[in-house]
C-alpha cells in the first residue's frame, strides 16, 4: 500500500487500524462495526497489560520501532477521544503522559 505524501508520516499502527475499520465499513454487513470497536478495545487492553506487566517485550519492540511521534492525535482517538486531547489535536499532558501513550505504538 502506498500512502499519499501528506500521510507518509502516520505511524504504521494508525494506518492498520484505519484500514481495518474501512474494510469493515466497506463490507456494509450489519454487526461488523462492533468488530472494529472490539479490536480497538482489545488493543488498548493489550497495550495496558504489556507496558505494566511485560516490560521486557516492550523494550525489545522499541528497539525495532522506526520513526517518532508526529503528535497528530490520531492514536488518541482510537475507540474514544482522549480527555487530554485539545481541539487542535494537541495533548495537554504530553510531557507527563502515561506509559501507554509514551510507548505507543508497541508493535511495528
N, C-alpha and C positions, 0 to 999 in steps of 0.2 A: 504494500500500500504506500502511495506517495502522498505526503502531506502538502497542502498548499504552503507557500512560503511564509504566510502570516502565522500559520500554526506549527511551523517547524520546531519551535522551542517548547511545545507542550510535552509534558512527561509521558512516557510510554503507558503507564498505568491509566492515566486520564483518557488516553486515546482508546485503550482496550475497553474501558468502562463505557465510553460513549458509543463505540461500535456495537457492543453487546446490547445496549439499550436501543440503538437504532434498528438492529436486526429484529429485536422483539417487537418493536413498533411496526416495522415493515410487514411482519407476518400477519399482523392485524387480528389474530385469533383472540377470542376472549380469554382472559386469565393469564396472558403472557406478561402483562405489566407487573404482576406480583412477583414473577421470577426475577426481573431486573432489580426490584426492590430487595428481594431476598438475597441476591448476590451482593448487593451493596452493603446490606446489614451484616452478612457473613464476613465480608471483607473488613468491616470496622471491628467486629468482634475478634477476628483473627489477628489483626494488627495490634489490638489492645493486648491480647494474650502474648504475642511474640515479643513486644517491647518490654513487657513486665516479667515474663517467665522463660523466654527462650533467647536471652541476650546474645549468646554465642552465635546462633543462627543469624540474627540481625547483623552482627558485626561482620560475619562472612559475606553477607549480601551487600553491605555498604561498600565493601572493597570493590565489588563488581559494578556498582552504580555509576552511571555516566551522566554528566550534566549537573545542573543545580536548580534549585527552586527559582522559578521565574516570578513568583509572587502574583500569579494570575488569579488565584482564588477558586479555580475550578475544582480542585480536590476538596475544598472546604464546603462544597455544595453537594457532595455525594450523599444520597439518601435524605439529608436535611441540611438546611443552611446553618452554618456555624454561628452561634450567637456573638462571637467576637469579630465577625466579618462586617466591615462597614459597607455602605452603599457603593463605594468606589472600589470594592474588592480588596481593600487594604485591611490587614489583620491588626486589631487593636493591641494584641498581646504578643506580637511576633517575636520580640526579644525574650519573652518569658513563656513562650508556648510549651505545651506538654510534649512528652516523648513521642506520642503517636504522630503529632504534627511534625515535630522536628525530624523524625526518621522516615517520614513518608516520601517517596514510595520505598517499601522494604524490598520487594522483588523487582527484578529488572523490568 
